[in-house]
Amino acid sequence: MGWALLGALGNHVAGEFGLTTSQKGLLVALPLLSGAVLRLVLGLLVDHFGAKRTGQLGLVLTLAPLLYGWLGCATVTDVYLIGLLLGVAGASFAVAVPLTSRWYPPEYQGLAMGLVGVGNSGTLLATLFAPRLAEAFGWRCVFGLAVIPLLISLILFTLLARERPNPAPPEPFRKQFAILREPDLLNFCCLYAITFGGFMGFASFLTIFYHDQYGLEKVHAGDMATVCILAGSALRPVGGYLADRCGGTHVLPRLYFGVAAALAALSFLPPFWFALPLFLVLLALLGAGSGAVFQLVPLRFRVHLGAATGIIGAAGGLGGFFLPTWLGYTRTHTGSYGTGLAILACLCVSGAALLFKVRPGWNAGFLQANAGARASL
C-alpha cells in the first residue's frame, strides 16, 4: 500500500504542481525504481541476518517517507524524494518470499508464493481510499493516515512472524554475490520484469492514465484502477497454483501471449467501455504470471533464495519503473499512449520466446531434480 501511495495520489499532486505527462510518469515510477534497488539490499540482508529482523527494519524505515509527506512536503523536489524513500516499502517482497518459502516443500511453492503475492492487494487499498481521503483532507494528510496501518503491520509482524528452525548459517556477502554468475538468474529477471513489472507499473499509472486518456474524475479513476488491480492480485495465487499443477514453464508462455494480445488491442486506445475489460484481463494475466514465475524461483535457487529473490524482485521493480516512465514519454513526444502500449506488447512476445528457449534445459535440470525429491518423500 505504501509503495503505491504516490501513484494513487498522482492526479492530486500533479494538479497542485502543474506536472507534465512525463513528470507524472516519473513521479509514480520513482518508488518502483528505488524499490528495485532496495529489494536487492534487503534480499542480501535476509540471507545474512534473517527475514524477521530485516522485515522489521523495512517497516520502521517506511515510517520516514510517510512522516515526511505528511509534515514536510512543500515542493515537487520533496515529492520526488518521498517517492524514492517509499521504495523501501516495495522492497518488502524480498523479505516475504524467503520467510514463507522456507516453510513449504517444492510441491506447494507456487501456491504459497502466490498467496504471499496477494500482498499486492495493498495497491488496491491505495487506489481505492487515497483519492477519497485526499479529496476530504488533502493529499498530504493521506501520508499521515497511512502511518496507522503501517504501525499495526509492524506490531503484528513482530508478534506473529517466525523464522524456520535451524536455518543455515549466514555466508559472507561476497559468497552471496556468486549467484550473479548463474545464467538462469538473468532469465528469471527478464521474465519477472515483464510480469510483476507490468502489474506494478500499470497499478501505479492507471489512475493517471484513466484521468488523462478518458477524462475520468480523480476518485472515479482511482475506483476503476482498483477494479483492475483486484483482478491482478486475486489471480496471482491462481497462477502459482496452476504452475504447481501444470508446470510454470508450460503456463507462462500462454500468459505472455495473452498479455501481448491485450496490449495490442489497447494500443488502439478503444472507448473506455471496451478498454476497462481489456485492462481487467491484462492485469489478471500479469498477476497470474508473477505467481507462476515465483513457483519456479524457489525450485531453482534453494540455497541463496534471499539473494535470488532480491535480485529478481529488483528486476521486477525496474520493469515497473520503466513502464510508466515509457508511457509518459511516448505520450509527451507522440501525443498518444498507443505507440508505447504496442511496443510493450512486443516485449511480452519476446518473454514467451525466451521461455521456449530455456524450457528444455529447465525441464531436464532443476525441475526434474525437484520432482525426484518429491517422489522420495
C-alpha positions in Angstrom: 0.0 0.0 0.0 2.8 2.4 0.9 4.7 1.6 -2.3 1.7 2.6 -4.5 0.6 5.5 -2.4 2.2 8.2 -4.5 0.7 6.7 -7.7 -2.7 6.7 -6.2 -2.3 10.4 -5.3 -0.6 11.3 -8.6 -3.5 13.3 -10.0 -3.8 15.4 -6.9 0.0 16.0 -6.7 0.2 16.8 -10.4 -2.7 19.2 -10.2 -1.0 21.2 -7.4 2.4 21.4 -9.1 1.3 21.5 -12.7 3.3 18.4 -13.8 3.6 17.4 -17.5 2.7 13.8 -18.6 6.4 12.8 -18.5 6.8 14.2 -15.0 3.7 12.3 -13.9 5.2 9.1 -15.2 8.5 9.8 -13.4 6.6 10.7 -10.2 4.8 7.3 -10.0 7.9 5.4 -11.3 10.4 6.6 -8.6 9.1 4.3 -5.8 9.4 1.4 -8.2 13.0 2.3 -9.1 14.2 2.7 -5.6 12.2 -0.4 -4.6 14.1 -2.3 -7.2 17.4 -1.3 -5.8 16.4 -1.9 -2.2 15.0 -5.3 -2.9 18.5 -6.4 -3.7 19.8 -4.9 -0.5 17.0 -6.5 1.7 17.4 -9.8 -0.1 21.1 -9.9 0.9 20.3 -8.9 4.5 17.7 -11.7 4.7 20.3 -14.3 4.0 22.8 -12.7 6.4 20.6 -11.5 9.4 17.3 -13.4 8.9 14.0 -12.4 7.3 12.2 -11.3 10.5 14.9 -8.8 11.6 15.1 -7.5 8.0 11.3 -7.2 7.8 11.2 -5.2 11.0 13.9 -2.9 9.7 12.0 -2.3 6.5 8.7 -1.5 8.2 10.4 1.0 10.6 12.2 2.7 7.7 8.9 3.1 5.8 7.8 5.5 8.5 10.2 8.1 7.3 8.7 8.9 3.9 5.1 8.8 5.3 6.0 11.3 8.0 7.9 13.4 5.5 5.0 13.5 3.1 2.6 14.5 5.9 4.7 17.1 7.7 7.5 18.3 5.5 6.4 18.2 1.8 6.4 21.7 0.2 7.9 21.4 -3.3 7.9 19.0 -6.2 11.5 18.1 -5.2 10.2 16.9 -1.9 7.6 14.7 -3.6 10.3 13.1 -5.8 12.4 12.4 -2.6 9.4 10.9 -0.9 8.9 8.7 -3.9 12.5 7.4 -3.7 12.1 6.8 0.1 8.9 4.8 -0.4 10.9 2.2 -2.3 11.7 0.5 1.0 8.0 -0.4 1.2 8.2 -2.2 -2.2 11.4 -4.0 -1.1 9.4 -5.9 1.5 8.8 -8.7 -1.1 12.4 -9.7 -0.8 11.6 -10.5 2.9 8.2 -12.1 2.5 9.3 -14.7 -0.1 12.2 -16.4 1.7 10.4 -16.1 5.1 7.5 -18.1 3.6 9.2 -20.3 1.1 11.5 -22.0 3.6 8.4 -23.4 5.4 7.0 -25.3 2.4 8.1 -28.3 0.3 8.5 -28.0 -3.5 5.0 -29.1 -4.5 3.4 -26.1 -2.6 5.8 -23.4 -3.6 3.6 -22.0 -6.4 0.5 -21.6 -4.2 2.5 -20.4 -1.2 4.3 -17.8 -3.3 1.1 -16.8 -4.9 -0.6 -16.2 -1.6 2.4 -14.1 -0.5 2.0 -12.1 -3.7 -1.6 -11.2 -2.7 0.2 -8.5 -0.6 0.0 -6.7 -3.9 -3.6 -6.0 -3.0 -2.2 -3.2 -0.8 -2.1 -1.3 -4.1 -5.8 -1.8 -4.3 -6.2 -0.2 -0.9 -4.2 2.8 -2.0 -6.1 3.5 -5.2 -9.5 2.9 -3.5 -9.0 5.1 -0.4 -6.2 7.5 -1.1 -8.1 9.7 -3.7 -11.1 9.9 -1.4 -9.1 10.8 1.6 -7.2 13.4 -0.4 -10.5 15.0 -1.5 -11.6 15.1 2.1 -8.4 16.1 4.0 -5.8 17.0 1.4 -3.2 14.6 -0.1 -0.5 15.4 2.5 -2.8 14.1 5.3 -3.1 10.8 3.5 0.6 10.1 4.2 -0.1 10.7 7.9 -3.1 8.4 7.9 -1.1 5.7 6.3 1.1 5.6 9.4 -1.7 3.9 11.3 -1.9 0.6 9.2 1.9 0.6 9.0 2.3 0.6 12.8 -0.4 -2.1 13.0 1.5 -4.2 10.5 4.8 -3.7 12.4 3.2 -4.9 15.6 1.6 -8.0 14.0 4.7 -8.9 12.1 6.8 -8.7 15.3 4.4 -10.9 17.2 3.5 -13.5 14.6 6.3 -13.9 12.0 8.6 -16.8 12.7 11.9 -18.0 11.1 12.1 -21.6 10.2 14.0 -23.6 12.9 17.7 -24.5 12.3 18.4 -22.0 9.4 21.6 -22.4 7.5 24.4 -20.3 8.9 24.9 -16.9 7.1 27.6 -16.7 4.5 29.8 -13.7 3.8 28.3 -11.2 1.3 31.0 -11.9 -1.2 29.8 -15.5 -1.4 26.2 -14.5 -1.8 27.2 -12.4 -4.9 28.4 -15.6 -6.5 24.8 -16.1 -7.6 25.3 -13.4 -10.2 27.3 -16.0 -12.2 24.2 -18.1 -12.6 22.9 -17.7 -16.2 19.3 -18.6 -15.1 19.3 -15.6 -12.8 19.2 -13.2 -15.8 16.4 -15.3 -17.4 14.2 -15.0 -14.3 15.0 -11.3 -14.1 13.7 -10.8 -17.7 10.6 -12.9 -17.0 9.7 -11.1 -13.8 10.4 -7.7 -15.2 7.6 -8.3 -17.7 5.0 -9.9 -15.3 5.5 -8.1 -12.0 6.9 -5.0 -13.6 3.9 -4.8 -15.8 1.5 -5.3 -12.9 3.1 -2.7 -10.7 3.7 -0.3 -13.5 0.1 -0.3 -14.6 -1.2 -0.4 -11.0 0.7 2.8 -10.3 -0.1 4.5 -13.5 -3.7 3.5 -14.3 -5.2 6.3 -12.2 -3.3 8.9 -14.2 -4.0 7.0 -17.5 -7.7 7.0 -17.0 -7.8 10.6 -16.0 -5.6 11.8 -18.9 -6.9 9.5 -21.7 -10.6 9.2 -20.8 -11.2 12.3 -18.7 -12.4 10.4 -15.6 -12.6 12.3 -12.3 -9.8 11.7 -9.9 -11.8 9.5 -7.5 -13.6 7.6 -10.3 -10.2 7.0 -12.0 -9.0 5.5 -8.7 -12.0 3.3 -8.4 -11.6 1.9 -12.0 -7.9 1.3 -11.3 -8.8 -0.5 -8.1 -11.1 -2.9 -10.0 -8.2 -3.9 -12.4 -5.7 -4.2 -9.5 -8.1 -6.5 -7.7 -8.2 -8.8 -10.7 -4.3 -9.0 -10.8 -4.0 -9.6 -7.0 -6.7 -12.3 -7.0 -5.1 -14.2 -9.9 -1.6 -14.3 -8.5 -2.2 -17.3 -6.3 -4.2 -18.9 -9.1 -1.1 -18.5 -11.4 1.1 -20.2 -8.7 -1.4 -23.0 -8.2 -1.6 -23.7 -12.0 2.1 -23.7 -12.2 2.2 -26.3 -9.4 -0.2 -28.5 -11.2 0.9 -28.0 -14.9 4.4 -26.6 -14.6 5.4 -23.0 -14.7 7.3 -23.4 -17.9 4.0 -24.5 -19.6 1.8 -21.9 -18.1 3.9 -18.8 -18.6 4.1 -18.7 -22.4 0.3 -18.8 -22.6 0.1 -16.0 -20.2 2.6 -13.9 -22.0 0.8 -14.3 -25.3 -2.5 -13.3 -23.6 -0.8 -10.2 -22.2 0.6 -9.3 -25.6 -2.9 -9.7 -27.2 -4.5 -7.4 -24.6 -1.8 -4.8 -25.0 -2.1 -4.9 -28.8 -5.8 -4.3 -28.5 -5.3 -1.4 -26.0 -2.7 0.2 -28.3 -5.7 1.3 -30.5 -7.0 3.2 -27.5 -10.6 1.9 -27.7 -13.5 3.5 -25.9 -13.5 3.2 -22.2 -16.3 0.7 -22.1 -14.1 -1.6 -24.1 -10.8 -0.6 -22.6 -11.8 -1.4 -19.0 -12.4 -5.2 -19.5 -9.2 -5.3 -21.5 -7.3 -3.8 -18.6 -9.0 -6.3 -16.3 -7.8 -9.2 -18.4 -4.3 -7.6 -18.7 -3.7 -7.2 -15.0 -5.2 -10.6 -14.2 -2.8 -12.3 -16.6 0.1 -10.2 -15.3 -0.8 -11.2 -11.7 -1.1 -14.9 -12.6 2.3 -14.6 -14.5 4.0 -13.2 -11.4 2.7 -16.1 -9.3 3.9 -18.6 -12.0 7.4 -17.1 -12.1 7.9 -17.4 -8.4 6.7 -21.0 -8.4 10.0 -21.7 -10.3 12.4 -19.5 -8.4 12.5 -21.4 -5.1 12.9 -24.6 -7.0 16.0 -23.2 -8.8 17.6 -21.2 -6.0 17.2 -23.2 -2.8 20.5 -22.1 -1.2 20.7 -18.4 -1.8 17.0 -17.8 -2.0 17.1 -14.4 -0.2 19.7 -13.1 -2.6 17.9 -14.5 -5.7 14.6 -13.1 -4.5 16.2 -9.7 -4.0 17.8 -9.6 -7.4 14.8 -11.0 -9.3 12.5 -8.7 -7.4 14.7 -5.8 -8.2 14.3 -6.7 -11.9 10.6 -6.6 -11.4 10.8 -3.2 -9.8 12.9 -1.9 -12.7 10.2 -3.2 -15.1 7.7 -1.3 -13.1 9.8 1.8 -13.2 10.2 1.5 -17.0 6.5 1.2 -17.8 5.0 4.5 -16.5 8.2 6.3 -17.5 7.9 4.9 -21.0 4.2 5.6 -21.3 4.6 9.2 -20.1 7.5 9.7 -22.5 5.6 8.4 -25.5 2.5 10.4 -24.7 4.6 13.6 -24.4 6.5 13.1 -27.7 3.9 11.4 -29.8 0.6 12.7 -28.4 -0.7 9.2 -27.8 -0.2 6.3 -25.4 -0.8 3.9 -28.3 2.8 3.6 -29.5 4.0 2.8 -26.0 1.4 0.1 -25.5 2.2 -1.5 -28.9 5.9 -1.8 -28.1 5.1 -3.3 -24.7 3.1 -6.0 -26.5 6.2 -6.8 -28.5 8.2 -7.2 -25.3 5.7 -9.7 -24.0 6.1 -11.8 -27.1 9.9 -11.8 -26.5 9.2 -13.1 -23.0 7.3 -16.1 -24.4 10.2 -16.7 -26.9 12.7 -16.7 -24.0 10.7 -19.4 -22.2 10.6 -21.6 -25.3 14.4 -21.3 -25.4 15.1 -22.2 -21.8 12.3 -24.6 -21.1 14.1 -27.8 -22.4 17.1 -27.2 -20.1 14.9 -26.4 -17.1 12.7 -29.4 -17.5 15.7 -31.6 -17.7 17.5 -29.9 -14.9 16.3 -28.4 -11.6 12.6 -29.2 -12.3 13.3 -32.9 -12.8 15.5 -32.9 -9.6 12.7 -31.4 -7.5 10.3 -34.0 -8.9 12.6 -36.7 -7.8 12.9 -35.2 -4.4 9.1 -35.2 -4.0 8.9 -38.8 -5.1 11.3 -39.8 -2.4 9.3 -38.2 0.4 
